């Protein structure tokens, strides 16, 4: 990595250059385990040297973890029953 790139990120600037824009997409693919092993190494090295990209990596990982956990939960039976009744009431009103 060149010194200009590392210097810009040392001051906490937003990753707006073309290289970081490419890494932002690759970070999501890294989290989803969709990168080849060699690409994983490159992305991890960039994240280690780029604070803004590391922050985005952490944010993306946190959001994906929360969404995955939320999708695995089931609503209590009484809530599900109330929702079904309300849906039926709305369907009757619309007819």
HUMO-V548313 format. One record per pair of residues at least 12 apart in sequence whose ideal C-beta (glycine too) atoms are under 10 Angstrom apart, sorted by the first residue. I is the first residue (numbers start at 1). GAP is how many residues later the second one is. Records with the same first field share a line. If there is no record, write none. Layout:
I: GAP, GAP
This chain:
1: 18, 44, 45, 48, 49
2: 17
4: 13
5: 12, 14, 15, 41, 44, 45
6: 43, 44
8: 12, 42, 44
9: 37, 40, 41, 42, 43, 44, 45
10: 39, 40, 41
11: 40
12: 39, 40, 43
13: 37, 38, 39
14: 38, 42
15: 31, 35, 36, 37, 38, 39, 40, 41
16: 36
19: 27, 31, 34
20: 26, 30, 32, 33, 36
22: 21, 24
23: 19, 20, 23, 24, 27, 29, 30, 33, 34
24: 28, 29, 32, 33, 36
26: 13, 14, 16, 17, 20, 21, 27
27: 16, 17, 19, 20, 26, 27, 29, 30, 31, 32, 33, 34
28: 28, 29, 32, 33, 36
29: 14
30: 12, 13, 14, 17, 27, 30, 31
31: 12, 26, 29, 30, 32, 33, 34
32: 28, 32
43: 14
44: 13
